[in-house]
Amino acid sequence: MQYIVYDLEMTNRLSEIIEIGAIRMKVVNGELMHLDTFQSFVQPKMDKLNTRITNLTGITKKDLISAPSYTEAIESFRAWIGLEDYYLCSWGPEDKWALITDSTFHQTDIEWIINHNDLQFHFSMLHDSGKGFRYGLSRALQALELSYVGSKHRALDDAINTAKILQKIFSNVEFTMNPASYMESKLFEPEKLVYKTKAEEEISPFASLSKLFN
């Protein structure tokens, strides 16, 4: 079984995917190990890159002007994942929603978006199970006395840092297998945890949705 830890960067207004980063992990000799990585920019079709996202991520219009389309980038991502069984793992539910939303808009297959596991949820339940708060990625690393490696809010670097957390909590995570139809049906279900700080809400384009269900 593969553990595909991935992260997405998105535009500000419509949350359209502009970068995909991922790291492949497997259990080798009893330990969860990093094997290889994937990174691709994605040229947005519906939305435009604005100054806020450039300042946050460092991604520029030059990076996107010759980038592959969403369909092409996803085909490359799926080819990289390969045919072996996998769990898709992200920090929070937003990336799952973005994959389903963009795939639906571009009329591409969503049946590969399976076995999705929210590592932010697992970590937060392990560390604040009685409080109902979600940990931001930086705060989770600090809680584990780990340093952030690379540039914040870049897809591959965020995926690598999420993978570092997964290595620490791996033995305590019960991974779930679920089909794409389950993922689509859960698209706008209320989350059990909410974001703890205003700063973390501002970073997440979907975090404010939790207020709608309170």
Salt bridges, closest charged atoms under 4 A:
GLU19 OE2 - ARG154 NH2 2.95
ASP36 OD1 - ARG24 NE 2.66
ASP47 OD1 - ARG13 NE 3.40
GLU84 OE1 - LYS26 NZ 2.78
ASP109 OD2 - ARG78 NH1 3.43
ASP118 OD2 - ARG134 NH2 2.86
ASP128 OD1 - LYS131 NZ 3.70
GLU189 OE2 - LYS186 NZ 3.07
GLU191 OE1 - ARG134 NH2 2.94
GLU200 OE2 - ARG139 NE 3.49
GLU201 OE1 - LYS211 NZ 3.46
